[in-house]
């Protein structure tokens, strides 16, 4: 049985940040964005919400996706897993809205959506009126919109505050350690560029994916109404379903560490190259080194090393040592 994400009501923005500052599990903040103009417009009608977005639209073509009706909104691979089951192209926002209105009249609609799109570039003015403003962090705000779609379970490195603006949206979330039960697909070739679960959540094949039952037992669900906000901690897997004829989501992404430290997935890719094909005994030895220097370093006593000699072992690593390390690694990768 799936668990429900804990919900909080009558929460201010300051109280929200206090709750999520060191949190590592999802939370829902009911109605936190209900006063935003876009939410109010959507509660009037889809047309009013579309008109409001067009008022803030900068006019640049955006990336749009089309899934034929037989795909039932599931954004996924083709049958050969050498391509995808959707078509993508650059369209004017008004064209997307026209297609969405047409599909809303169909008994079996095709799925049309605009993926993650930077608000400040494509919708100037929308950020000030419809995004969460934090003095503690500087989130990157993106907007997603479309009709009924199902985005396969995936993870993001940054934290995320997902504001459900128009329509209803359902999230199914999994702790990071559930990766072993989610049957993840190819790393370098995936819809949206991020590896995904290969399980069809609507029709799971337990013969092919037997451990998915364990993933579901550990999962959490969040059914979002307009104005609700979902906190998704870094690295949590999440499957996302747009429920209505028109759905709009605004995400706020930020990381706990400075950008000069780089992206952790780069370390994973380098390890894939240099460690994955080693004999098991050697992989086990390197695992001990990674535990010592990386994953369990909080418990490691390094008092025997003078502070001035710690270099890359400085905790947390400073920008100067980080740049030295990056330069050294870049030179070695060129060999």
ABEGO torsion letter per residue (X at the ends): XBBBBBBBBGBBAAAAAAAAAABABBBBBBGAAAABAAAAAAAABAAAAAAAAAAABAGBBBBBBBBBAAAGGBBBBBAAGABBABBBBBBBAAAAAAAAAAAAABABBBBBBBBBBBAAAABBGAAAAABBBBAABBBBBBBBBEBBBBBBBBBBABBBBBBBABEBBBBBBBBAAAAAAAGBBBAABBBGGBBBBABBAABBBAAABAAAAAAAAABBBBBBBBGBBBBBBBGBBBBBBBABABBBBBBBBBBABBAAAEBAAAAAAAAAAAAAABBAAAAAAAAAAAAAAAAAAAABBAAABBAAAAEAABOBBBAAAAAAAAAAAAAAAAX
